[in-house]
């Protein structure tokens, strides 16, 4: 018996699979066992054609192919190459069981790329289970950006068989440097681009909202924009993604993995994702799911980027309440009869809403047509536990003819990068919104005046523990924008101005 190593996706992570082949006496036949899906079982005919069309003698024996562990469901056409190699190299005396192999076979023996290869190899590399891997040549360029693995790219089955028989493996080298702007912090590169498809310079007035957007981008704080129709809520939300913090290589690879899993062409540009589902979208499409094979939803696609809910109160109550978990824990858990899936969902949430059903409640120049009961019902669609998970609550200003432009996206982005470097230099590993309790005690140090102001605010506004933590995190971000080591009274008071008000 001979074996090679491969993998299959179990939810959104890779699980290692041992591909085993045994040749025994009996009528010539091929049997495939190990909970293989239809896409894997179809490999038998492709493998026969690939071997016979390249003058390999098919063994006149009973061939049994086992995919282990047997209780794990196997999917994907990338098992073609390891199975074919085991049959072609069955008489080879050397041990080949430490090789990972991925590739779909054409009928002529050519090796093709499949959609699952990138997320599989990235996941295995992140688990430190993979050092050297054989892949299709066409997949080498994007796989080469994954660190700490050695890649061997091949065009055909014949080339791989020859390499094994002659023990002549030459790693495929490509230029995997990312030619983007970056900052170096503690020997780690954080990449960004100065590309502003939509620019904050187009947003006239709304200085309070733009300041809050700058704070939200810097610390990855959830933000809710409330104002009359046409005041610029969506404009600010759409421009926010272009001023988000730089990304390290691991984050960039994680973003590419999600793009591949969602069926999109992967791109290594360090631009964080922007996802904006419509309020009529189903809960399954927003959070992902599936009865047999789990599919990633809009919340998962927003991982490491921005999730924008326009017309927030019009989303169903089930969706809004289900959103509380990823907003708090940065993970999504999907439970089905056949499987239970967990995947990361660390996103910046941006919500936009009108103050009332007609939208005119905050506009001094227009008359609100809603009754008090209608306004109350409209606002009651958002529960207190949901709103408590939003750090910045902003009421938009009234639009005026005299409004003018102020900061551009480039200027705001530079402020975000400077604050990002300042936070990293003090040894902080995560953005301020994701600080844990012990991190808050270490990094969110208030001076004496700020402590006194916080005590007064707790008594006067009856702040909950979650609200206190949120205010400290926001104040830490404001202090970072000022390059201040400690949180001063000025920083704390500004953070308090963005707290949620009952009315």
C-alpha positions, 0 to 999 in steps of 0.5 A, a space after each residue: 500500500 502507498 499513500 499521499 497526503 491531500 485535504 478537503 474543506 470541512 466548512 471553511 477550514 481544511 482537514 488533512 486527508 490520507 489518500 491510500 491505494 492498494 493493488 490486490 489479486 482479483 478482476 481488474 476494477 477500481 473501487 473508491 471508498 471513504 465518503 467520497 462525493 460525486 465530484 471525487 468519484 468522477 475522478 476514476 474515469 479521468 484517471 483512467 484516461 490520463 494514465 492510458 493516454 500517456 502510455 502508462 500500463 494500467 495494473 491488471 489487478 483490483 485497485 482499492 482507493 481509500 480516503 481517510 479518515 472515512 467519517 469525513 466527507 470528501 469533496 473536490 476534483 483536486 484528488 485526481 492527481 494524488 490518486 493517479 500518482 499512487 497508481 502510476 508509482 505503485 512499484 516505486 520503492 521510495 516512501 512518498 507519504 510526506 508529500 501533499 498533492 493537489 490537482 485536477 486531471 484532464 483526459 490527456 494528463 494535463 494538471 488543472 487548477 480547481 477552486 478549492 486549492 487555494 483555501 485548502 493550502 492556505 488553511 493547512 499552512 496556517 495550521 503548520 501542517 504543510 511544508 512542501 506541496 505539488 500543485 498545478 503550474 497555473 496556481 503557483 503565482 497566487 500560492 507563492 504568496 503564502 509564507 513558509 511553504 515550498 511549492 512545486 508546480 507541474 503542467 502534466 502527470 508525466 512530469 510529476 511521475 518523472 520527478 518522483 522516479 528521478 528524485 529531481 524536484 526543483 521548487 518553483 520560484 516566482 516573485 511574490 513581493 507585494 509592490 504596495 505602500 507599506 509601513 514596517 512595524 516590529 519587522 512586520 509589513 502592513 500594506 495599504 493603497 492610496 486609491 480613493 474611488 470615492 472621496 470624503 472631499 465630496 462630503 460637504 459639511 457634516 463635520 461631526 459625522 466625518 470626525 466620527 467616521 475617522 474615529 471608527 476607521 482608526 479603531 474599527 468601532 461600529 458606528 450608527 449614522 442617523 439623519 434625514 434622507 439625503 444628508 450624506 449617510 450613505 456617502 460617508 459609509 461608502 467612503 469609509 472603506 478607503 481609509 481603513 487601517 493597513 493590512 498585514 500579509 496574514 490578513 491579506 491572505 485571509 481576505 483572498 481565501 474568502 474571495 475564493 470561497 465566495 466564487 470571486 477572482 482573488 486579488 491581492 490588493 490591500 483594500 479591505 472588503 465592503 459588503 452592503 446587503 439589501 434589507 430584503 435579504 434572507 437570514 441565510 444569505 446574510 449569515 451563510 448556511 446550507 443543509 449539506 455544504 455550508 456557504 459563506 454569507 454576507 457577514 463572512 464576506 465582510 471579514 476584515 472589512 466594512 459591513 454596511 446596513 442601509 435603512 437599518 430598521 427595515 432589516 428583520 428582527 431575526 437578522 438584527 438580533 443574530 448580528 449581535 453575536 458576530 459584533 461581539 465575538 467576531 465569529 459566526 456559528 452555523 448549526 445544522 443537522 449535518 454539520 456545525 460550522 464556525 468562521 471568523 467575522 471581524 468587521 466594522 459595522 456601519 448602520 444608517 437610518 432615518 430618525 422616523 418613518 417619513 425621515 423629517 423628524 430632525 429636519 427643522 425645515 420640514 414637518 414630520 408626518 409621523 405620530 409619536 406611536 409610529 416613531 416609537 414603533 420605528 425605533 423599537 425595531 432596534 433592541 437595546 442589546 443590539 444598540 449597545 454593541 455600537 460604539 459611535 452614535 451620530 446624529 447628522 447635521 442639517 444640510 446647508 447651502 453654505 456647507 463646504 468641503 474639509 478633509 480629503 480621504 487621503 488626509 484622513 487615511 494618513 491620520 488613520 495610518 499614523 494612529 495605527 503605527 502609534 498603537 502598534 509601537 506600544 505593543 498592541 496587537 489588535 485594533 482598539 475595538 477588539 481589545 480584551 479586558 486585560 488589554 484595556 487595563 494595560 493600554 487604556 490608561 486614564 489621567 486623573 481628570 479623565 477618571 473623575 469625568 468618567 465617574 461623574 458620567 457613570 453616575 449621571 447617565 447610569 452607564 452599563 459595564 459594556 458602555 463603560 468599556 466601549 467609551 474607554 476604547 473609543 477614547 483610546 482611539 481618539 488619544 491615538 489620533 492625538 499621539 497621546 500616551 494616556 487618555 486625557 479628559 478631552 479625549 474622554 469627553 469626546 468619546 462620551 459625546 458619541 454615546 447612545 442616548 435614549 431620545 
